[in-house]
Amino acid sequence: MSKPPRTPDGRYIVVRGRLWRASNPALDESERQPLVNELMDARRAVRDAKGDPAKTKQARARVDAAKVALGERGPVWWSDGAPDYNRHMAKNTPYARWFSGLDPEG
């Protein structure tokens, strides 16, 4: 499986035409990897909690906390004042021209 395209400024990955905020590149590997591990564990906990609303809520809170710590949710990790286009369709953002030039076959 190939990696999804990343915007030229590194702020987003593109999946099925939608922008998703990328992890903060300022995190060094010793910070990032434990957060990724926690995110994966929390996602498995969501899966395993099906049918138990309290466990599901707790697991989803863990997912959210990990994503915020990675910079994928919450305040943006860049400091130039640019708006956040997380979850927007790339074709409807300032990245439209760049996105239109991508190979649709990946």
TANOR-V740490 format. One record per pair of residues at least 4 apart in sequence whose C-alpha atoms are under 7 Angstrom apart, sorted by the first residue. I is the first residue (numbers start at 0). J is the second residue. If there is no record, write none. Layout:
i={I | I}
j={J | J}
//
This chain:
i={3 | 3 | 3 | 4 | 4 | 5 | 5 | 5 | 5 | 6 | 6 | 6 | 10 | 10 | 11 | 11 | 11 | 11 | 12 | 12 | 12 | 12 | 13 | 13 | 13 | 14 | 16 | 16 | 17 | 17 | 17 | 17 | 18 | 18 | 18 | 18 | 18 | 18 | 19 | 19 | 20 | 20 | 21 | 22 | 22 | 22 | 23 | 23 | 23 | 26 | 26 | 27 | 28 | 30 | 31 | 31 | 32 | 33 | 34 | 34 | 34 | 35 | 36 | 37 | 37 | 38 | 38 | 38 | 39 | 40 | 41 | 41 | 41 | 41 | 42 | 42 | 43 | 44 | 44 | 45 | 45 | 45 | 45 | 48 | 48 | 49 | 51 | 52 | 53 | 54 | 55 | 56 | 57 | 58 | 59 | 60 | 61 | 62 | 63 | 64 | 65 | 66 | 66 | 66 | 67 | 67 | 67 | 70 | 70 | 89 | 89 | 89 | 90 | 90 | 90 | 91 | 94 | 95 | 96}
j={12 | 13 | 14 | 12 | 13 | 9 | 11 | 12 | 13 | 10 | 11 | 12 | 20 | 21 | 18 | 19 | 20 | 21 | 18 | 19 | 20 | 21 | 17 | 18 | 19 | 18 | 88 | 89 | 86 | 87 | 88 | 89 | 84 | 85 | 86 | 87 | 88 | 89 | 85 | 86 | 71 | 85 | 71 | 69 | 70 | 71 | 69 | 70 | 76 | 30 | 31 | 31 | 32 | 34 | 35 | 69 | 36 | 37 | 38 | 65 | 69 | 39 | 40 | 41 | 65 | 42 | 62 | 65 | 43 | 44 | 45 | 58 | 61 | 62 | 46 | 62 | 47 | 48 | 58 | 49 | 55 | 58 | 59 | 54 | 55 | 55 | 55 | 56 | 57 | 58 | 59 | 60 | 61 | 62 | 63 | 64 | 65 | 66 | 67 | 68 | 69 | 70 | 71 | 72 | 71 | 72 | 73 | 75 | 76 | 94 | 95 | 98 | 94 | 95 | 98 | 95 | 98 | 99 | 100}
//
